[in-house]
Every structure is written in C-alpha cells, then in structure tokens.
C-alpha cells in the first residue's frame, strides 16, 4: 500500500514538472488525474499547488457577477434557468440602466473583488445594449480601479471593438463542454459560434475568458478535451463551473459530482493550463461543500457573492476562508 501511494506522489510531481516546463500533459496523464484513487488526493493537490504557487503565490483573485439582464433568452442550453425551455421560477428583466450597473461595481469594490463581471442573458447583445454597457463601463473606469469583464453572448461584427474602446478589459464566453458533447447540451447555437466569439474578443485586444461546466453527463475524456481546447484558444481566465442542477431545467436531477471529484478536475485544469487564472465558479458551494478551501490549492480565483439565479456563499465567509488558509486577496486586478 505504501509503495502504491508513493508511486502516486511521484506521478503527480512529474505532471507538475511537465506543467512548469510548459509541456502539455498527455490524454492518458489527464485521465489518470480524474480516475485517481481518493487516497492520492492530498499528494495530487500538493503537486497542483506547486504549479499554482509558482505563478500566483498565495494570492487569490476575486470576481463578482452582476446579472444585468435576466431570463428572456431564446437559447436552449440544458443547464440554464434563463433559457427558453426552462420552467425555473426566476426573475426576468431587460438590461438594467447605466446607474444600476455602476452601483453594482461599487458593491464589487466593497466585496474586495478586483474584477466586475457584467453578464446579460440572450443570444447576443443589441446595439442599444452595447451602448448601455459601454456607457456604464466608461463611468466605472473613471471612478474605480476595477477590471471589467463583459459576458453578453455571441458578438456581432464591430461590437468587441466598441467594448474595448469603452474600457472592457475581458470578455467571457464559455465553451462549456467539449466539441463532441456540445450538441447534447444545446442545439440553438454551435460550438464554433462560441469559439468565434472568443476569437473576436481576442482580435479586438480584449483578454479572453472562457471555461466549462462539469457534471453534465460528459466523459472523463471530454473533460480533458475541453481543458485542451481552452489551452488551445489561450484563455487568460478559465472559470470552472460545477453543475448546479436547477429544478425546471433539462438537467434537473443530474448528480454526478462529489467534492473529491471536483478537486481532481481543478487539479487537471492547473496541470493543462498552468499559468492561467483558474477560477472556482458556479456550483462550488453545493458541490464542494466543506472541502471548498482545498479548491484554492489548484485554483487561484473565486466568484464572490451570488451567481446569476442562484445564491452564493456569504462574502465574509469567503474572506475568512482565504485568511484561514494563509492566503491573500488580490484586491486590484489591473
């Protein structure tokens, strides 16, 4: 038994060595992380922390989501309470006015979040919605030292450049899952639509943010594959979401995850994308539970506060968790 555990330790340290050398781990190595025995979890996390600490030390980036437009979405994404096929009882409203968006940024500052994420439901923004977001971003940038991330859906020609000119630093558009699992989750837009929006943001000079949702019926191979795909598009920030199966959505009742599985997924993403911001995102509270602090050994960022239509952990508890780990909040992300 001791020999088996020692073998595991050596295996994970070898993956850390490869990551630090800039080498992509193989599919077999990635699968070994996801399939590893629970008794190897601590050595696995220690190896992932070696990589995380090399690039980020003990700093933790905080992001806050602001739900700028809720529901009213024509897309059929199976995980989403805001989609047209969802019967979840959520609040629905059109894009909020500039002053409300700016007030949300002040709240982000109070929560010690360095990045403020303006999120709007829908296939993509209208020109009027882009105008409203741009006006809010200009005012926020004049008043507060915040990194601004916009998440408005599929962008039309010229919209990314307008957002960049207004001061948007980062654009989020998640791949969500691997290319060969995408059609099992949504058919109202293609996987290529998502990739093209990420590329449009990059072409406009905006930092790309793109991640995934784990626990939607995908295979281990597909989890490794989406990690590879996020590495290939060179996403600077990678939100790793764990499915919060909301009643009224097609994925209602899906229950594939446990805290140990989630930690292995985060370690995998650290090995595949070693120098990138790995953010523990939606569903962390319900899926990681009491093991949430361990997530910050492979990951270096968190969402604080509520999500789009679900509640998050109390902000003071997140701050205390970071302090208890001996880590430090990076209050300015600029």
C-alpha positions in Angstrom: 0.0 0.0 0.0 2.8 2.5 0.9 4.5 1.7 -2.4 1.3 2.4 -4.3 0.8 5.8 -2.6 4.5 6.7 -3.2 4.0 5.8 -6.9 1.1 8.2 -7.0 3.2 11.0 -5.4 5.9 10.6 -8.0 3.3 10.6 -10.7 1.7 13.9 -9.7 5.1 15.6 -9.2 6.0 14.5 -12.7 2.9 16.2 -14.0 3.8 19.3 -12.1 7.3 19.2 -13.6 5.8 19.0 -17.1 3.4 21.8 -16.4 6.2 24.1 -15.1 8.2 23.2 -18.2 5.4 24.3 -20.4 4.7 20.8 -21.7 1.1 19.7 -22.3 0.2 16.6 -20.3 -1.0 13.6 -22.4 -4.6 12.4 -22.5 -3.6 9.3 -20.5 -2.0 11.6 -17.8 -5.1 13.7 -17.7 -7.3 10.7 -17.3 -5.1 9.4 -14.5 -5.8 12.6 -12.6 -9.6 12.2 -12.9 -9.5 8.5 -12.2 -7.1 8.6 -9.3 -7.9 7.0 -6.0 -9.1 9.3 -3.3 -6.2 8.3 -1.1 -4.0 10.2 -3.6 -6.0 13.4 -3.4 -3.6 15.2 -1.0 -0.4 14.5 -2.9 -2.3 15.4 -6.1 -3.3 18.8 -4.7 0.2 19.4 -3.4 1.6 18.9 -6.9 -1.0 21.2 -8.3 -0.2 23.8 -5.7 3.4 23.7 -6.7 2.3 24.9 -10.1 -0.2 27.4 -8.8 2.2 28.9 -6.3 4.9 29.3 -9.0 2.7 31.6 -11.0 0.4 33.2 -8.3 2.0 32.6 -4.9 -0.8 32.6 -2.3 -2.8 35.4 -3.9 -6.5 34.9 -4.6 -8.3 36.9 -7.3 -12.0 37.7 -6.5 -14.6 38.2 -9.2 -18.2 39.4 -8.8 -21.0 38.7 -11.2 -23.7 41.2 -11.8 -26.9 39.9 -13.5 -27.5 42.8 -15.8 -30.3 41.1 -17.8 -32.2 38.1 -16.6 -34.1 35.4 -18.5 -35.8 36.3 -21.8 -33.2 34.1 -23.6 -34.2 32.3 -26.9 -31.4 29.7 -26.5 -32.0 26.1 -25.3 -29.0 25.4 -23.1 -29.9 22.5 -20.9 -28.1 23.7 -17.8 -29.6 27.2 -17.7 -32.5 28.5 -15.7 -32.7 31.5 -18.1 -33.2 29.6 -21.3 -36.5 29.5 -23.3 -37.0 25.8 -22.3 -36.6 26.3 -18.6 -39.5 26.4 -16.3 -37.5 27.6 -13.3 -39.2 30.4 -11.4 -36.6 33.1 -11.9 -36.8 36.9 -12.0 -36.9 38.2 -15.6 -36.0 41.7 -16.7 -34.4 43.6 -19.6 -31.0 45.2 -19.5 -30.6 47.4 -16.4 -29.8 51.1 -16.7 -26.3 52.5 -16.5 -26.6 53.8 -13.0 -27.6 50.4 -11.7 -24.6 48.8 -13.4 -22.3 51.4 -11.9 -23.8 50.8 -8.4 -23.0 47.1 -8.9 -19.4 48.0 -9.5 -19.3 49.8 -6.1 -20.6 46.7 -4.5 -17.8 44.7 -6.1 -15.3 47.1 -4.5 -16.9 46.6 -1.1 -16.5 42.8 -1.6 -12.8 43.2 -2.4 -13.4 41.9 -5.9 -10.8 43.0 -8.4 -12.9 42.0 -11.4 -16.5 43.1 -12.0 -18.4 40.9 -14.4 -21.4 42.4 -16.3 -23.5 39.5 -17.5 -26.6 39.6 -19.7 -28.7 36.7 -20.9 -29.6 36.2 -24.5 -28.1 35.0 -27.7 -26.1 38.2 -28.1 -26.4 42.0 -27.4 -28.4 44.5 -29.4 -26.6 47.7 -30.4 -28.6 49.6 -27.7 -27.5 47.1 -25.1 -23.9 47.6 -26.1 -24.4 51.3 -25.9 -25.7 51.0 -22.3 -22.9 48.7 -21.2 -20.2 50.9 -22.8 -21.6 54.0 -21.0 -21.6 52.2 -17.7 -18.0 50.9 -18.3 -16.7 54.4 -19.0 -18.1 55.7 -15.8 -16.8 52.8 -13.8 -13.4 53.2 -15.2 -13.3 56.9 -14.3 -14.3 56.2 -10.7 -12.9 52.8 -9.7 -9.7 50.7 -10.2 -11.7 47.6 -11.4 -11.0 45.1 -14.2 -14.2 44.9 -16.2 -15.4 41.6 -17.7 -18.4 41.6 -20.1 -20.4 38.5 -20.8 -23.1 39.4 -23.3 -23.3 36.3 -25.6 -22.4 35.9 -29.2 -20.9 39.2 -30.6 -21.7 40.8 -34.0 -19.1 42.4 -36.1 -17.6 45.6 -34.5 -19.2 45.0 -31.1 -16.0 43.7 -29.5 -14.0 46.7 -30.7 -16.7 49.1 -29.2 -16.5 47.3 -25.9 -12.7 47.5 -25.9 -12.7 51.2 -26.7 -15.1 51.8 -23.7 -12.7 50.1 -21.4 -13.8 46.5 -21.2 -10.7 44.5 -20.2 -12.0 41.0 -20.5 -14.8 39.2 -22.4 -16.3 35.9 -21.1 -17.8 33.3 -23.4 -17.6 29.8 -22.1 -17.0 26.8 -24.3 -18.9 24.9 -21.5 -18.0 21.5 -22.8 -16.0 19.7 -25.4 -16.9 20.0 -29.1 -18.2 16.4 -29.3 -20.6 16.9 -26.3 -21.9 20.3 -27.2 -24.9 19.2 -29.1 -26.1 17.1 -26.1 -26.3 20.4 -24.1 -27.6 22.9 -26.7 -28.6 23.0 -30.4 -29.6 26.6 -30.8 -26.0 27.7 -31.4 -22.9 25.8 -32.4 -19.6 25.1 -30.7 -17.9 27.1 -33.4 -20.1 30.1 -32.6 -18.6 30.1 -29.1 -15.1 29.7 -30.3 -15.6 32.5 -32.9 -16.8 34.9 -30.2 -13.7 34.2 -28.1 -11.5 34.9 -31.1 -13.4 38.1 -31.9 -12.7 39.4 -28.4 -9.0 38.5 -28.8 -8.8 40.2 -32.2 -10.2 43.4 -30.6 -7.5 43.3 -27.9 -9.7 42.1 -25.1 -8.4 39.4 -22.7 -10.3 36.2 -23.3 -12.2 34.5 -20.5 -13.7 31.1 -21.3 -14.4 28.0 -19.2 -16.6 25.0 -18.7 -19.3 23.3 -16.8 -18.5 19.9 -15.3 -21.1 17.3 -14.4 -23.4 17.5 -17.5 -23.0 13.9 -18.5 -19.7 14.3 -20.2 -17.0 11.6 -20.1 -13.6 11.9 -18.5 -12.1 12.1 -22.0 -14.4 15.0 -22.8 -13.3 16.9 -19.6 -9.7 16.5 -20.6 -10.6 17.5 -24.2 -12.2 20.8 -23.1 -9.2 21.6 -21.0 -7.0 21.1 -24.1 -9.4 23.3 -26.1 -9.2 26.1 -23.6 -5.5 25.8 -23.6 -5.5 26.0 -27.5 -7.6 29.2 -27.6 -5.3 30.7 -24.9 -8.0 31.8 -22.5 -6.4 34.0 -19.9 -9.1 33.3 -17.3 -10.8 29.9 -17.0 -14.0 29.6 -14.9 -14.5 26.0 -13.9 -18.2 25.6 -13.0 -19.7 22.5 -11.4 -23.3 21.8 -12.4 -25.9 23.2 -10.0 -28.8 21.2 -11.4 -31.7 23.7 -11.1 -35.3 22.3 -11.0 -37.1 23.3 -14.2 -34.1 22.8 -16.4 -33.5 19.7 -18.6 -30.5 18.7 -16.4 -32.7 18.8 -13.3 -31.8 15.8 -11.1 -28.3 15.3 -12.7 -26.0 14.3 -9.8 -22.6 13.1 -11.0 -20.2 15.1 -8.7 -18.7 14.9 -5.3 -16.2 17.2 -3.6 -13.2 14.9 -4.3 -14.1 14.7 -8.0 -14.4 18.4 -8.2 -10.9 18.9 -6.7 -9.4 16.4 -9.2 -11.0 18.4 -12.0 -9.4 21.6 -10.7 -6.0 19.9 -10.4 -6.4 18.7 -14.0 -7.0 22.3 -15.3 -4.0 23.6 -13.4 -1.7 21.0 -15.0 -3.1 21.6 -18.5 -3.3 25.5 -18.2 -0.5 26.1 -15.6 -0.1 29.9 -15.9 -3.8 30.8 -16.4 -6.3 32.1 -13.9 -8.3 29.1 -12.8 -11.5 30.2 -11.1 -13.7 28.1 -8.9 -17.1 29.2 -10.2 -20.8 28.3 -10.2 -21.9 25.4 -8.1 -18.8 25.4 -5.9 -20.9 25.7 -2.7 -23.3 22.8 -3.5 -20.6 20.5 -5.0 -17.5 21.2 -2.9 -19.3 21.7 0.4 -17.0 21.6 3.4 -14.0 20.9 1.1 -14.2 24.4 -0.6 -10.9 25.6 1.0 -9.0 22.8 -0.7 -10.1 24.2 -4.1 -7.7 27.1 -3.7 -4.7 24.8 -3.8 -5.1 24.2 -7.6 -7.3 27.3 -8.3 -6.3 30.9 -7.7 -9.6 32.7 -8.1 -13.2 32.7 -6.8 -16.6 34.2 -7.6 -17.8 36.0 -4.5 -21.5 36.7 -3.8 -24.5 35.4 -5.7 -24.4 33.9 -9.2 -26.9 34.7 -11.9 -30.0 33.0 -10.5 -28.6 31.0 -7.6 -27.2 32.1 -4.2 -23.5 32.0 -3.4 -21.7 31.7 -0.1 -21.8 34.7 2.3 -18.9 37.0 1.2 -17.5 37.3 4.8 -17.2 33.5 4.8 -15.1 33.6 1.6 -12.9 36.3 3.0 -12.4 34.2 6.2 -11.7 31.1 4.3 -8.9 32.8 2.4 -7.4 34.2 5.6 -7.7 30.8 7.3 -5.6 29.3 4.5 -2.9 31.9 5.0 -3.7 33.2 1.5 -4.1 36.9 0.5 -6.8 38.6 -1.5 -5.5 40.4 -4.6 -7.8 43.4 -4.4 -6.6 45.2 -7.5 -6.6 43.1 -10.7 -5.3 45.8 -13.0 
